[in-house]
Amino acid sequence: MRIHSSALQYFDAVRRAGFIREAARRLNVAPSAVNRQILRLEAEIGTALFDRNPSGVTLTSAGEILAHHVIVVL
């Protein structure tokens, strides 16, 4: 498994913003690019990292674990 730093940065931006669209705005990239990175990261890890709903995204238990790692690394 090779997790790229841009994927971790996008993950962290979504975690902080609570919305993919807001994270994309903060990163100055398209929301679809952020979504693709998150989907790719979830595929590499083999589990969902966010629960997606109309009011935004929330971390799953796996997302919480990765978030702890990302906070330490970044």
Secondary structure, DSSP 8 states (H G I E B T S, - for coil): ----HHHHHHHHHHHHHSSHHHHHHHHTS-HHHHHHHHHHHHHHHTS-SEEEETTEEEE-HHHHHHHHHHHHH-
